[in-house]
Amino acid sequence: MGIIYRIDPNQRIVFTYIEGTVTDDDIAPYVDAVWRDLAGAVFDGLIDASAVKLVAITRRGIQRSANLTTRLNRTRARYRVAIVAPQDIVYGVGRMVEVYREGTLGAVQVFRTYEEALAWLRPAADVVQAVE
């Protein structure tokens, strides 16, 4: 499994690309690293999971990552995360994440295409590019 992310301070977006197999053990270190690199800032996120081949994430893993994200958001600022998931299984897991994030400071929405995700994330802005 590979997770690559790039923080774009101009657009205030964390662009993430995930490929291969993703497991519960992959998520917490990623979440922790992003929040550490943001150094207290709160940015929106775009997670491109279109290259994920196998999802081995449990309900408990989703809940743990949601709790970790809530704990690390020390400023209590609102943010949005768009997940790109054209595959049915990845889309379904993304919807589970949406449900766990409902009512929290971090709104999550899952989309089938990158373009739809960008339109939701930044409807009136020019978002340049993802992780290269």
N, C-alpha and C positions, 0 to 999 in steps of 0.2 A: 504494500500500500504506500502511496506517496501523497503527501499533502504539501503543497507549495502555496505560500501566500505572499502578497505584496501590499504594503500599506501605502496608499496614495494620500498624502496630507493635503494636497490641493483640492481633491474631490471629497475628502473625508470618508473614504471607502476602503475597506480591507477586501481585496480581491483574492479569492482562494480557489485553487484547482485541486481536485481530488481524483486519483485514478487507482485502478486495481481493486483490491479487497479492503474494506474498511470495517474495523472492529471497535468494540467498546474501549479497548486499550489504546486506540489511536486518538480518540476524541479529546480526552482530558488534557494530554500534553499539548495538543494543538490549541485548545481554548486558553490554557495557561500561558503559552508562548505569545499568542496574539495580544492578550491583555497586558502582559509584561512589556511587550514591545510598544504598546500604545502609551505606556507610562502615565496612566491616569486619564488620558483622553478617551472619548467615546465616539467611535465612527460607525457608520452603517457598514454592512457587509454584503458581498455577493459571492456565494459559494457555487462554483461550477462543478457539479457531480456527474457530468455527462459521460465521463470516462470510467466511472465506477462499474466494475464487473460483478462483484459479490458484496452483499451487505450482511455482516454478522454483528449487528447492533441490537441489543436487547432493550426492552422497555426500561429496565433499571439503568442501563448505560445512558439512555436519553435523559432520564430523570436526574442522574448524577451530573451530567454536563449542563443541564439547565440550572441546577442548584449552584454549580461552580460559577457559571456566568453571572448569576444574580449576586453572588458573594463578591466577585471581582469588580463589579460595576460600583465602585465606591462613591462616585459622584451622583449616582441615582439618576443619570440622564437617560432619556428615551433614545432608542435606536431601532433600525430596521435591518433585517437580514433576508435577502432573497436567495432561494436555493433553486438552481437549475437542475432538473432531474427528468430527462426524457424517458428513462426506463421505468416501467411500472413498479417494480419492487423498490427502487430508490425513491420514487415519487411517494409511495405509501409510507416509507420510513420518514420522509420529509413532512408528510401530513401529521405523523405522530409527534414530531418535534413542534409543529405548529400548535397542536393541542396543549402540549406541556408548557408552551410559552404564552398561551392566552392569559390575559390579565396581568402580565408582567411588563417591565419596562422595555423588553426586547420583542418587538413584533416580528414574526417569521411568516413568510409566504413562500409556497412552492410553485414553480412554473415548469412548463415543458420546454420552453425555449429561452435562450439567453436574452433575446430582444424583449420578450414579455417581462422578464425579471428586471432588466434595466428600466423599462417604462414604468414599472411600479416603484422601483427604488428612487429614481430621479426623473419624474415625469416632465419637468420643465428645464432640466439641465443637460448639458452635453457631457456624457460620460465617455471617456476616451477609450480605454482598452482594459482587457483583463490581464491575468498573469501570462507572461510570454515564456 
